Amino acid sequence: MVLLRLKKQATDVFNEYGLDWSSAMRIILTQVVSENAIPVNLSRYSDISLTMKSNIEKSLQEYKIGDYKT
């Protein structure tokens, strides 16, 4: 039960990055091999306020449709 809950929580984090389980594992395993160490200091941009995150996402959407100013 604990392992399933942990996997679900990890999957939610991977999804925030747009990664599926397989892609996330490939990234982690590649890092383990290249650094010959277990990665323990992974971070994400969740420290950004929800307002700022929302503004970034809105700006990206506007950019994609060509509605932006240089």
PQR file of N, CA, C, O and H, with PARSE charges and radii, in Angstrom:
ATOM      1  N   MET A   1       0.813  -1.205   0.000 -0.4000 1.5000
ATOM      2  CA  MET A   1       0.000   0.000   0.000 -0.0000 2.0000
ATOM      3  C   MET A   1       0.859   1.273   0.000  0.5500 1.7000
ATOM      4  O   MET A   1       0.594   2.210  -0.754 -0.5500 1.4000
ATOM      5  N   VAL A   2       1.881   1.293   0.848 -0.4000 1.5000
ATOM      6  CA  VAL A   2       2.744   2.467   0.928 -0.0000 2.0000
ATOM      7  C   VAL A   2       3.466   2.679  -0.393  0.5500 1.7000
ATOM      8  O   VAL A   2       3.586   3.810  -0.865 -0.5500 1.4000
ATOM      9  H   VAL A   2       2.096   0.532   1.460  0.4000 1.0000
ATOM     10  N   LEU A   3       3.947   1.596  -0.989 -0.4000 1.5000
ATOM     11  CA  LEU A   3       4.656   1.704  -2.265 -0.0000 2.0000
ATOM     12  C   LEU A   3       3.736   2.199  -3.372  0.5500 1.7000
ATOM     13  O   LEU A   3       4.154   3.004  -4.204 -0.5500 1.4000
ATOM     14  H   LEU A   3       3.849   0.678  -0.605  0.4000 1.0000
ATOM     15  N   LEU A   4       2.502   1.737  -3.397 -0.4000 1.5000
ATOM     16  CA  LEU A   4       1.558   2.203  -4.418 -0.0000 2.0000
ATOM     17  C   LEU A   4       1.262   3.690  -4.249  0.5500 1.7000
ATOM     18  O   LEU A   4       1.158   4.421  -5.234 -0.5500 1.4000
ATOM     19  H   LEU A   4       2.162   1.083  -2.720  0.4000 1.0000
ATOM     20  N   ARG A   5       1.126   4.135  -3.009 -0.4000 1.5000
ATOM     21  CA  ARG A   5       0.880   5.559  -2.757 -0.0000 2.0000
ATOM     22  C   ARG A   5       2.096   6.387  -3.178  0.5500 1.7000
ATOM     23  O   ARG A   5       1.951   7.459  -3.766 -0.5500 1.4000
ATOM     24  H   ARG A   5       1.210   3.542  -2.209  0.4000 1.0000
ATOM     25  N   LEU A   6       3.282   5.887  -2.877 -0.4000 1.5000
ATOM     26  CA  LEU A   6       4.515   6.575  -3.265 -0.0000 2.0000
ATOM     27  C   LEU A   6       4.622   6.671  -4.788  0.5500 1.7000
ATOM     28  O   LEU A   6       4.980   7.720  -5.322 -0.5500 1.4000
ATOM     29  H   LEU A   6       3.400   5.017  -2.399  0.4000 1.0000
ATOM     30  N   LYS A   7       4.311   5.574  -5.484 -0.4000 1.5000
ATOM     31  CA  LYS A   7       4.366   5.576  -6.948 -0.0000 2.0000
ATOM     32  C   LYS A   7       3.350   6.564  -7.521  0.5500 1.7000
ATOM     33  O   LYS A   7       3.651   7.255  -8.495 -0.5500 1.4000
ATOM     34  H   LYS A   7       4.020   4.721  -5.050  0.4000 1.0000
ATOM     35  N   LYS A   8       2.169   6.642  -6.945 -0.4000 1.5000
ATOM     36  CA  LYS A   8       1.139   7.577  -7.405 -0.0000 2.0000
ATOM     37  C   LYS A   8       1.618   9.015  -7.217  0.5500 1.7000
ATOM     38  O   LYS A   8       1.449   9.852  -8.103 -0.5500 1.4000
ATOM     39  H   LYS A   8       1.924   6.081  -6.154  0.4000 1.0000
ATOM     40  N   GLN A   9       2.214   9.295  -6.063 -0.4000 1.5000
ATOM     41  CA  GLN A   9       2.714  10.650  -5.803 -0.0000 2.0000
ATOM     42  C   GLN A   9       3.841  11.008  -6.769  0.5500 1.7000
ATOM     43  O   GLN A   9       3.894  12.129  -7.276 -0.5500 1.4000
ATOM     44  H   GLN A   9       2.351   8.615  -5.343  0.4000 1.0000
ATOM     45  N   ALA A  10       4.735  10.062  -7.022 -0.4000 1.5000
ATOM     46  CA  ALA A  10       5.829  10.303  -7.970 -0.0000 2.0000
ATOM     47  C   ALA A  10       5.277  10.527  -9.370  0.5500 1.7000
ATOM     48  O   ALA A  10       5.751  11.404 -10.092 -0.5500 1.4000
ATOM     49  H   ALA A  10       4.692   9.152  -6.610  0.4000 1.0000
ATOM     50  N   THR A  11       4.283   9.746  -9.756 -0.4000 1.5000
ATOM     51  CA  THR A  11       3.665   9.895 -11.076 -0.0000 2.0000
ATOM     52  C   THR A  11       3.043  11.280 -11.221  0.5500 1.7000
ATOM     53  O   THR A  11       3.129  11.890 -12.286 -0.5500 1.4000
ATOM     54  H   THR A  11       3.897   9.034  -9.170  0.4000 1.0000
ATOM     55  N   ASP A  12       2.425  11.771 -10.171 -0.4000 1.5000
ATOM     56  CA  ASP A  12       1.846  13.122 -10.207 -0.0000 2.0000
ATOM     57  C   ASP A  12       2.926  14.171 -10.455  0.5500 1.7000
ATOM     58  O   ASP A  12       2.714  15.110 -11.222 -0.5500 1.4000
ATOM     59  H   ASP A  12       2.354  11.275  -9.305  0.4000 1.0000
ATOM     60  N   VAL A  13       4.081  14.018  -9.813 -0.4000 1.5000
ATOM     61  CA  VAL A  13       5.192  14.951 -10.027 -0.0000 2.0000
ATOM     62  C   VAL A  13       5.694  14.846 -11.463  0.5500 1.7000
ATOM     63  O   VAL A  13       5.905  15.865 -12.121 -0.5500 1.4000
ATOM     64  H   VAL A  13       4.254  13.255  -9.190  0.4000 1.0000
ATOM     65  N   PHE A  14       5.887  13.626 -11.954 -0.4000 1.5000
ATOM     66  CA  PHE A  14       6.348  13.437 -13.330 -0.0000 2.0000
ATOM     67  C   PHE A  14       5.383  14.101 -14.304  0.5500 1.7000
ATOM     68  O   PHE A  14       5.807  14.740 -15.267 -0.5500 1.4000
ATOM     69  H   PHE A  14       5.716  12.798 -11.419  0.4000 1.0000
ATOM     70  N   ASN A  15       4.091  13.951 -14.054 -0.4000 1.5000
ATOM     71  CA  ASN A  15       3.078  14.537 -14.927 -0.0000 2.0000
ATOM     72  C   ASN A  15       3.166  16.057 -14.958  0.5500 1.7000
ATOM     73  O   ASN A  15       2.885  16.671 -15.987 -0.5500 1.4000
ATOM     74  H   ASN A  15       3.746  13.432 -13.271  0.4000 1.0000
ATOM     75  N   GLU A  16       3.555  16.676 -13.831 -0.4000 1.5000
ATOM     76  CA  GLU A  16       3.732  18.131 -13.814 -0.0000 2.0000
ATOM     77  C   GLU A  16       4.815  18.567 -14.795  0.5500 1.7000
ATOM     78  O   GLU A  16       4.776  19.679 -15.322 -0.5500 1.4000
ATOM     79  H   GLU A  16       3.783  16.177 -12.995  0.4000 1.0000
ATOM     80  N   TYR A  17       5.774  17.687 -15.036 -0.4000 1.5000
ATOM     81  CA  TYR A  17       6.837  17.961 -15.998 -0.0000 2.0000
ATOM     82  C   TYR A  17       6.484  17.503 -17.403  0.5500 1.7000
ATOM     83  O   TYR A  17       7.266  17.686 -18.336 -0.5500 1.4000
ATOM     84  H   TYR A  17       5.806  16.784 -14.608  0.4000 1.0000
ATOM     85  N   GLY A  18       5.312  16.911 -17.556 -0.4000 1.5000
ATOM     86  CA  GLY A  18       4.909  16.393 -18.855 -0.0000 2.0000
ATOM     87  C   GLY A  18       5.560  15.062 -19.179  0.5500 1.7000
ATOM     88  O   GLY A  18       5.683  14.700 -20.349 -0.5500 1.4000
ATOM     89  H   GLY A  18       4.677  16.762 -16.798  0.4000 1.0000
ATOM     90  N   LEU A  19       5.979  14.327 -18.151 -0.4000 1.5000
ATOM     91  CA  LEU A  19       6.663  13.048 -18.347 -0.0000 2.0000
ATOM     92  C   LEU A  19       5.770  11.885 -17.950  0.5500 1.7000
ATOM     93  O   LEU A  19       5.015  11.965 -16.981 -0.5500 1.4000
ATOM     94  H   LEU A  19       5.879  14.621 -17.201  0.4000 1.0000
ATOM     95  N   ASP A  20       5.867  10.809 -18.710 -0.4000 1.5000
ATOM     96  CA  ASP A  20       5.230   9.580 -18.270 -0.0000 2.0000
ATOM     97  C   ASP A  20       6.230   8.818 -17.403  0.5500 1.7000
ATOM     98  O   ASP A  20       7.395   9.200 -17.303 -0.5500 1.4000
ATOM     99  H   ASP A  20       6.481  10.744 -19.497  0.4000 1.0000
ATOM    100  N   TRP A  21       5.766   7.742 -16.781 -0.4000 1.5000
ATOM    101  CA  TRP A  21       6.610   6.975 -15.855 -0.0000 2.0000
ATOM    102  C   TRP A  21       7.882   6.486 -16.544  0.5500 1.7000
ATOM    103  O   TRP A  21       8.974   6.611 -15.991 -0.5500 1.4000
ATOM    104  H   TRP A  21       4.819   7.431 -16.862  0.4000 1.0000
ATOM    105  N   SER A  22       7.747   5.939 -17.725 -0.4000 1.5000
ATOM    106  CA  SER A  22       8.877   5.372 -18.453 -0.0000 2.0000
ATOM    107  C   SER A  22       9.932   6.433 -18.779  0.5500 1.7000
ATOM    108  O   SER A  22      11.127   6.193 -18.607 -0.5500 1.4000
ATOM    109  H   SER A  22       6.859   5.838 -18.175  0.4000 1.0000
ATOM    110  N   SER A  23       9.499   7.585 -19.240 -0.4000 1.5000
ATOM    111  CA  SER A  23      10.437   8.668 -19.576 -0.0000 2.0000
ATOM    112  C   SER A  23      11.157   9.183 -18.342  0.5500 1.7000
ATOM    113  O   SER A  23      12.358   9.450 -18.384 -0.5500 1.4000
ATOM    114  H   SER A  23       8.528   7.780 -19.379  0.4000 1.0000
ATOM    115  N   ALA A  24      10.425   9.324 -17.244 -0.4000 1.5000
ATOM    116  CA  ALA A  24      11.036   9.792 -16.001 -0.0000 2.0000
ATOM    117  C   ALA A  24      12.091   8.803 -15.513  0.5500 1.7000
ATOM    118  O   ALA A  24      13.166   9.208 -15.071 -0.5500 1.4000
ATOM    119  H   ALA A  24       9.449   9.107 -17.210  0.4000 1.0000
ATOM    120  N   MET A  25      11.787   7.516 -15.592 -0.4000 1.5000
ATOM    121  CA  MET A  25      12.744   6.498 -15.156 -0.0000 2.0000
ATOM    122  C   MET A  25      13.990   6.522 -16.028  0.5500 1.7000
ATOM    123  O   MET A  25      15.103   6.358 -15.527 -0.5500 1.4000
ATOM    124  H   MET A  25      10.914   7.188 -15.951  0.4000 1.0000
ATOM    125  N   ARG A  26      13.810   6.728 -17.338 -0.4000 1.5000
ATOM    126  CA  ARG A  26      14.944   6.797 -18.245 -0.0000 2.0000
ATOM    127  C   ARG A  26      15.857   7.964 -17.881  0.5500 1.7000
ATOM    128  O   ARG A  26      17.080   7.826 -17.890 -0.5500 1.4000
ATOM    129  H   ARG A  26      12.906   6.861 -17.744  0.4000 1.0000
ATOM    130  N   ILE A  27      15.260   9.116 -17.561 -0.4000 1.5000
ATOM    131  CA  ILE A  27      16.038  10.285 -17.159 -0.0000 2.0000
ATOM    132  C   ILE A  27      16.804  10.003 -15.869  0.5500 1.7000
ATOM    133  O   ILE A  27      17.996  10.294 -15.774 -0.5500 1.4000
ATOM    134  H   ILE A  27      14.267   9.229 -17.554  0.4000 1.0000
ATOM    135  N   ILE A  28      16.123   9.440 -14.886 -0.4000 1.5000
ATOM    136  CA  ILE A  28      16.756   9.159 -13.598 -0.0000 2.0000
ATOM    137  C   ILE A  28      17.873   8.136 -13.753  0.5500 1.7000
ATOM    138  O   ILE A  28      18.959   8.321 -13.204 -0.5500 1.4000
ATOM    139  H   ILE A  28      15.154   9.203 -14.963  0.4000 1.0000
ATOM    140  N   LEU A  29      17.622   7.059 -14.493 -0.4000 1.5000
ATOM    141  CA  LEU A  29      18.648   6.031 -14.678 -0.0000 2.0000
ATOM    142  C   LEU A  29      19.849   6.564 -15.452  0.5500 1.7000
ATOM    143  O   LEU A  29      20.987   6.207 -15.149 -0.5500 1.4000
ATOM    144  H   LEU A  29      16.739   6.908 -14.939  0.4000 1.0000
ATOM    145  N   THR A  30      19.610   7.404 -16.438 -0.4000 1.5000
ATOM    146  CA  THR A  30      20.705   8.019 -17.187 -0.0000 2.0000
ATOM    147  C   THR A  30      21.555   8.887 -16.274  0.5500 1.7000
ATOM    148  O   THR A  30      22.782   8.882 -16.372 -0.5500 1.4000
ATOM    149  H   THR A  30      18.686   7.694 -16.685  0.4000 1.0000
ATOM    150  N   GLN A  31      20.910   9.626 -15.393 -0.4000 1.5000
ATOM    151  CA  GLN A  31      21.652  10.472 -14.458 -0.0000 2.0000
ATOM    152  C   GLN A  31      22.459   9.621 -13.475  0.5500 1.7000
ATOM    153  O   GLN A  31      23.599   9.961 -13.159 -0.5500 1.4000
ATOM    154  H   GLN A  31      19.913   9.629 -15.314  0.4000 1.0000
ATOM    155  N   VAL A  32      21.886   8.530 -12.995 -0.4000 1.5000
ATOM    156  CA  VAL A  32      22.608   7.636 -12.083 -0.0000 2.0000
ATOM    157  C   VAL A  32      23.878   7.119 -12.746  0.5500 1.7000
ATOM    158  O   VAL A  32      24.948   7.123 -12.136 -0.5500 1.4000
ATOM    159  H   VAL A  32      20.960   8.254 -13.252  0.4000 1.0000
ATOM    160  N   VAL A  33      23.760   6.676 -13.989 -0.4000 1.5000
ATOM    161  CA  VAL A  33      24.910   6.118 -14.705 -0.0000 2.0000
ATOM    162  C   VAL A  33      25.942   7.203 -15.003  0.5500 1.7000
ATOM    163  O   VAL A  33      27.135   6.991 -14.784 -0.5500 1.4000
ATOM    164  H   VAL A  33      22.892   6.672 -14.484  0.4000 1.0000
ATOM    165  N   SER A  34      25.505   8.360 -15.498 -0.4000 1.5000
ATOM    166  CA  SER A  34      26.465   9.394 -15.888 -0.0000 2.0000
ATOM    167  C   SER A  34      27.197   9.991 -14.684  0.5500 1.7000
ATOM    168  O   SER A  34      28.357  10.388 -14.804 -0.5500 1.4000
ATOM    169  H   SER A  34      24.536   8.532 -15.675  0.4000 1.0000
ATOM    170  N   GLU A  35      26.537  10.058 -13.532 -0.4000 1.5000
ATOM    171  CA  GLU A  35      27.173  10.627 -12.348 -0.0000 2.0000
ATOM    172  C   GLU A  35      27.724   9.556 -11.406  0.5500 1.7000
ATOM    173  O   GLU A  35      28.402   9.859 -10.424 -0.5500 1.4000
ATOM    174  H   GLU A  35      25.596   9.735 -13.435  0.4000 1.0000
ATOM    175  N   ASN A  36      27.420   8.313 -11.722 -0.4000 1.5000
ATOM    176  CA  ASN A  36      27.832   7.203 -10.865 -0.0000 2.0000
ATOM    177  C   ASN A  36      27.399   7.447  -9.418  0.5500 1.7000
ATOM    178  O   ASN A  36      28.138   7.178  -8.470 -0.5500 1.4000
ATOM    179  H   ASN A  36      26.869   8.066 -12.519  0.4000 1.0000
ATOM    180  N   ALA A  37      26.179   7.965  -9.283 -0.4000 1.5000
ATOM    181  CA  ALA A  37      25.623   8.286  -7.969 -0.0000 2.0000
ATOM    182  C   ALA A  37      24.103   8.306  -8.057  0.5500 1.7000
ATOM    183  O   ALA A  37      23.527   8.418  -9.138 -0.5500 1.4000
ATOM    184  H   ALA A  37      25.579   8.183 -10.052  0.4000 1.0000
ATOM    185  N   ILE A  38      23.474   8.195  -6.902 -0.4000 1.5000
ATOM    186  CA  ILE A  38      22.017   8.270  -6.847 -0.0000 2.0000
ATOM    187  C   ILE A  38      21.621   9.741  -6.720  0.5500 1.7000
ATOM    188  O   ILE A  38      22.079  10.430  -5.808 -0.5500 1.4000
ATOM    189  H   ILE A  38      23.942   8.104  -6.023  0.4000 1.0000
ATOM    190  N   PRO A  39      20.774  10.223  -7.631 -0.5600 1.5000
ATOM    191  CA  PRO A  39      20.379  11.635  -7.573  0.2800 2.0000
ATOM    192  C   PRO A  39      19.444  11.876  -6.383  0.5500 1.7000
ATOM    193  O   PRO A  39      18.407  11.224  -6.262 -0.5500 1.4000
ATOM    194  N   VAL A  40      19.808  12.796  -5.525 -0.4000 1.5000
ATOM    195  CA  VAL A  40      18.962  13.068  -4.368 -0.0000 2.0000
ATOM    196  C   VAL A  40      18.521  14.521  -4.280  0.5500 1.7000
ATOM    197  O   VAL A  40      17.696  14.865  -3.433 -0.5500 1.4000
ATOM    198  H   VAL A  40      20.650  13.326  -5.624  0.4000 1.0000
ATOM    199  N   ASN A  41      19.052  15.372  -5.134 -0.4000 1.5000
ATOM    200  CA  ASN A  41      18.716  16.779  -5.067 -0.0000 2.0000
ATOM    201  C   ASN A  41      17.999  17.220  -6.338  0.5500 1.7000
ATOM    202  O   ASN A  41      18.474  18.107  -7.048 -0.5500 1.4000
ATOM    203  H   ASN A  41      19.722  15.093  -5.822  0.4000 1.0000
ATOM    204  N   LEU A  42      16.878  16.614  -6.618 -0.4000 1.5000
ATOM    205  CA  LEU A  42      16.075  17.009  -7.771 -0.0000 2.0000
ATOM    206  C   LEU A  42      15.037  18.019  -7.299  0.5500 1.7000
ATOM    207  O   LEU A  42      14.439  17.855  -6.236 -0.5500 1.4000
ATOM    208  H   LEU A  42      16.492  15.894  -6.041  0.4000 1.0000
ATOM    209  N   SER A  43      14.829  19.051  -8.086 -0.4000 1.5000
ATOM    210  CA  SER A  43      13.847  20.050  -7.695 -0.0000 2.0000
ATOM    211  C   SER A  43      12.987  20.399  -8.890  0.5500 1.7000
ATOM    212  O   SER A  43      13.273  20.006 -10.022 -0.5500 1.4000
ATOM    213  H   SER A  43      15.315  19.185  -8.949  0.4000 1.0000
ATOM    214  N   ARG A  44      11.946  21.130  -8.624 -0.4000 1.5000
ATOM    215  CA  ARG A  44      11.056  21.575  -9.689 -0.0000 2.0000
ATOM    216  C   ARG A  44      10.621  22.993  -9.401  0.5500 1.7000
ATOM    217  O   ARG A  44      10.967  23.547  -8.358 -0.5500 1.4000
ATOM    218  H   ARG A  44      11.713  21.449  -7.705  0.4000 1.0000
ATOM    219  N   TYR A  45       9.882  23.581 -10.294 -0.4000 1.5000
ATOM    220  CA  TYR A  45       9.531  24.976 -10.133 -0.0000 2.0000
ATOM    221  C   TYR A  45       8.271  25.176  -9.305  0.5500 1.7000
ATOM    222  O   TYR A  45       7.630  26.220  -9.421 -0.5500 1.4000
ATOM    223  H   TYR A  45       9.601  23.131 -11.142  0.4000 1.0000
ATOM    224  N   SER A  46       7.898  24.212  -8.475 -0.4000 1.5000
ATOM    225  CA  SER A  46       6.705  24.364  -7.645 -0.0000 2.0000
ATOM    226  C   SER A  46       6.872  25.455  -6.595  0.5500 1.7000
ATOM    227  O   SER A  46       5.894  25.883  -5.982 -0.5500 1.4000
ATOM    228  H   SER A  46       8.419  23.364  -8.380  0.4000 1.0000
ATOM    229  N   ASP A  47       8.116  25.909  -6.382 -0.4000 1.5000
ATOM    230  CA  ASP A  47       8.345  26.996  -5.444 -0.0000 2.0000
ATOM    231  C   ASP A  47       7.810  28.318  -5.982  0.5500 1.7000
ATOM    232  O   ASP A  47       7.639  29.277  -5.230 -0.5500 1.4000
ATOM    233  H   ASP A  47       8.911  25.561  -6.879  0.4000 1.0000
ATOM    234  N   ILE A  48       7.552  28.364  -7.267 -0.4000 1.5000
ATOM    235  CA  ILE A  48       6.985  29.565  -7.877 -0.0000 2.0000
ATOM    236  C   ILE A  48       5.528  29.682  -7.417  0.5500 1.7000
ATOM    237  O   ILE A  48       4.814  28.683  -7.330 -0.5500 1.4000
ATOM    238  H   ILE A  48       7.691  27.585  -7.878  0.4000 1.0000
ATOM    239  N   SER A  49       5.110  30.882  -7.130 -0.4000 1.5000
ATOM    240  CA  SER A  49       3.736  31.075  -6.678 -0.0000 2.0000
ATOM    241  C   SER A  49       2.755  30.615  -7.752  0.5500 1.7000
ATOM    242  O   SER A  49       3.065  30.600  -8.943 -0.5500 1.4000
ATOM    243  H   SER A  49       5.690  31.693  -7.200  0.4000 1.0000
ATOM    244  N   LEU A  50       1.569  30.243  -7.294 -0.4000 1.5000
ATOM    245  CA  LEU A  50       0.542  29.797  -8.241 -0.0000 2.0000
ATOM    246  C   LEU A  50       0.190  30.891  -9.232  0.5500 1.7000
ATOM    247  O   LEU A  50      -0.090  30.608 -10.397 -0.5500 1.4000
ATOM    248  H   LEU A  50       1.317  30.256  -6.326  0.4000 1.0000
ATOM    249  N   THR A  51       0.202  32.127  -8.786 -0.4000 1.5000
ATOM    250  CA  THR A  51      -0.093  33.251  -9.687 -0.0000 2.0000
ATOM    251  C   THR A  51       0.952  33.352 -10.778  0.5500 1.7000
ATOM    252  O   THR A  51       0.621  33.512 -11.953 -0.5500 1.4000
ATOM    253  H   THR A  51       0.430  32.357  -7.840  0.4000 1.0000
ATOM    254  N   MET A  52       2.228  33.259 -10.385 -0.4000 1.5000
ATOM    255  CA  MET A  52       3.296  33.351 -11.366 -0.0000 2.0000
ATOM    256  C   MET A  52       3.224  32.171 -12.341  0.5500 1.7000
ATOM    257  O   MET A  52       3.398  32.346 -13.547 -0.5500 1.4000
ATOM    258  H   MET A  52       2.497  33.130  -9.431  0.4000 1.0000
ATOM    259  N   LYS A  53       2.970  30.978 -11.817 -0.4000 1.5000
ATOM    260  CA  LYS A  53       2.852  29.800 -12.672 -0.0000 2.0000
ATOM    261  C   LYS A  53       1.711  29.983 -13.668  0.5500 1.7000
ATOM    262  O   LYS A  53       1.850  29.650 -14.845 -0.5500 1.4000
ATOM    263  H   LYS A  53       2.828  30.836 -10.838  0.4000 1.0000
ATOM    264  N   SER A  54       0.588  30.511 -13.196 -0.4000 1.5000
ATOM    265  CA  SER A  54      -0.553  30.764 -14.071 -0.0000 2.0000
ATOM    266  C   SER A  54      -0.196  31.777 -15.152  0.5500 1.7000
ATOM    267  O   SER A  54      -0.565  31.605 -16.314 -0.5500 1.4000
ATOM    268  H   SER A  54       0.475  30.781 -12.240  0.4000 1.0000
ATOM    269  N   ASN A  55       0.525  32.836 -14.771 -0.4000 1.5000
ATOM    270  CA  ASN A  55       0.941  33.853 -15.742 -0.0000 2.0000
ATOM    271  C   ASN A  55       1.881  33.277 -16.795  0.5500 1.7000
ATOM    272  O   ASN A  55       1.780  33.614 -17.974 -0.5500 1.4000
ATOM    273  H   ASN A  55       0.825  32.975 -13.827  0.4000 1.0000
ATOM    274  N   ILE A  56       2.784  32.419 -16.375 -0.4000 1.5000
ATOM    275  CA  ILE A  56       3.712  31.777 -17.315 -0.0000 2.0000
ATOM    276  C   ILE A  56       2.941  30.926 -18.305  0.5500 1.7000
ATOM    277  O   ILE A  56       3.173  30.996 -19.512 -0.5500 1.4000
ATOM    278  H   ILE A  56       2.867  32.144 -15.417  0.4000 1.0000
ATOM    279  N   GLU A  57       2.010  30.112 -17.783 -0.4000 1.5000
ATOM    280  CA  GLU A  57       1.214  29.250 -18.674 -0.0000 2.0000
ATOM    281  C   GLU A  57       0.376  30.078 -19.640  0.5500 1.7000
ATOM    282  O   GLU A  57       0.255  29.727 -20.814 -0.5500 1.4000
ATOM    283  H   GLU A  57       1.821  30.055 -16.803  0.4000 1.0000
ATOM    284  N   LYS A  58      -0.207  31.180 -19.153 -0.4000 1.5000
ATOM    285  CA  LYS A  58      -0.999  32.062 -20.022 -0.0000 2.0000
ATOM    286  C   LYS A  58      -0.112  32.667 -21.110  0.5500 1.7000
ATOM    287  O   LYS A  58      -0.502  32.719 -22.277 -0.5500 1.4000
ATOM    288  H   LYS A  58      -0.109  31.465 -18.200  0.4000 1.0000
ATOM    289  N   SER A  59       1.066  33.117 -20.729 -0.4000 1.5000
ATOM    290  CA  SER A  59       1.989  33.702 -21.694 -0.0000 2.0000
ATOM    291  C   SER A  59       2.402  32.693 -22.758  0.5500 1.7000
ATOM    292  O   SER A  59       2.501  33.031 -23.937 -0.5500 1.4000
ATOM    293  H   SER A  59       1.382  33.074 -19.781  0.4000 1.0000
ATOM    294  N   LEU A  60       2.643  31.454 -22.340 -0.4000 1.5000
ATOM    295  CA  LEU A  60       3.009  30.413 -23.303 -0.0000 2.0000
ATOM    296  C   LEU A  60       1.876  30.150 -24.291  0.5500 1.7000
ATOM    297  O   LEU A  60       2.116  29.971 -25.485 -0.5500 1.4000
ATOM    298  H   LEU A  60       2.563  31.179 -21.382  0.4000 1.0000
ATOM    299  N   GLN A  61       0.653  30.129 -23.792 -0.4000 1.5000
ATOM    300  CA  GLN A  61      -0.499  29.921 -24.677 -0.0000 2.0000
ATOM    301  C   GLN A  61      -0.626  31.075 -25.667  0.5500 1.7000
ATOM    302  O   GLN A  61      -0.871  30.854 -26.853 -0.5500 1.4000
ATOM    303  H   GLN A  61       0.458  30.274 -22.822  0.4000 1.0000
ATOM    304  N   GLU A  62      -0.459  32.309 -25.179 -0.4000 1.5000
ATOM    305  CA  GLU A  62      -0.529  33.470 -26.066 -0.0000 2.0000
ATOM    306  C   GLU A  62       0.564  33.405 -27.128  0.5500 1.7000
ATOM    307  O   GLU A  62       0.326  33.708 -28.297 -0.5500 1.4000
ATOM    308  H   GLU A  62      -0.260  32.488 -24.216  0.4000 1.0000
ATOM    309  N   TYR A  63       1.757  33.010 -26.712 -0.4000 1.5000
ATOM    310  CA  TYR A  63       2.873  32.887 -27.649 -0.0000 2.0000
ATOM    311  C   TYR A  63       2.569  31.863 -28.733  0.5500 1.7000
ATOM    312  O   TYR A  63       2.851  32.093 -29.909 -0.5500 1.4000
ATOM    313  H   TYR A  63       1.951  32.764 -25.762  0.4000 1.0000
ATOM    314  N   LYS A  64       1.994  30.737 -28.336 -0.4000 1.5000
ATOM    315  CA  LYS A  64       1.700  29.657 -29.286 -0.0000 2.0000
ATOM    316  C   LYS A  64       0.706  30.087 -30.349  0.5500 1.7000
ATOM    317  O   LYS A  64       0.775  29.619 -31.485 -0.5500 1.4000
ATOM    318  H   LYS A  64       1.765  30.550 -27.381  0.4000 1.0000
ATOM    319  N   ILE A  65      -0.222  30.976 -29.996 -0.4000 1.5000
ATOM    320  CA  ILE A  65      -1.202  31.416 -30.988 -0.0000 2.0000
ATOM    321  C   ILE A  65      -0.762  32.704 -31.682  0.5500 1.7000
ATOM    322  O   ILE A  65      -1.495  33.247 -32.509 -0.5500 1.4000
ATOM    323  H   ILE A  65      -0.278  31.357 -29.073  0.4000 1.0000
ATOM    324  N   GLY A  66       0.431  33.190 -31.347 -0.4000 1.5000
ATOM    325  CA  GLY A  66       0.962  34.373 -32.021 -0.0000 2.0000
ATOM    326  C   GLY A  66       0.505  35.690 -31.429  0.5500 1.7000
ATOM    327  O   GLY A  66       0.718  36.744 -32.027 -0.5500 1.4000
ATOM    328  H   GLY A  66       1.026  32.748 -30.675  0.4000 1.0000
ATOM    329  N   ASP A  67      -0.121  35.646 -30.257 -0.4000 1.5000
ATOM    330  CA  ASP A  67      -0.608  36.855 -29.594 -0.0000 2.0000
ATOM    331  C   ASP A  67       0.397  37.321 -28.560  0.5500 1.7000
ATOM    332  O   ASP A  67       0.237  37.069 -27.366 -0.5500 1.4000
ATOM    333  H   ASP A  67      -0.293  34.790 -29.771  0.4000 1.0000
ATOM    334  N   TYR A  68       1.438  38.005 -29.025 -0.4000 1.5000
ATOM    335  CA  TYR A  68       2.480  38.471 -28.121 -0.0000 2.0000
ATOM    336  C   TYR A  68       3.128  39.729 -28.668  0.5500 1.7000
ATOM    337  O   TYR A  68       3.015  40.049 -29.851 -0.5500 1.4000
ATOM    338  H   TYR A  68       1.568  38.210 -29.995  0.4000 1.0000
ATOM    339  N   LYS A  69       3.811  40.436 -27.774 -0.4000 1.5000
ATOM    340  CA  LYS A  69       4.532  41.653 -28.166 -0.0000 2.0000
ATOM    341  C   LYS A  69       6.015  41.413 -27.893  0.5500 1.7000
ATOM    342  O   LYS A  69       6.383  40.774 -26.907 -0.5500 1.4000
ATOM    343  H   LYS A  69       3.902  40.176 -26.812  0.4000 1.0000
ATOM    344  N   THR A  70       6.858  41.937 -28.782 -0.4000 1.5000
ATOM    345  CA  THR A  70       8.298  41.803 -28.559 -0.0000 2.0000
ATOM    346  C   THR A  70       8.811  42.935 -27.710  0.5500 1.7000
ATOM    347  O   THR A  70      10.005  42.993 -27.415 -0.5500 1.4000
ATOM    348  H   THR A  70       6.559  42.457 -29.582  0.4000 1.0000
TER
END
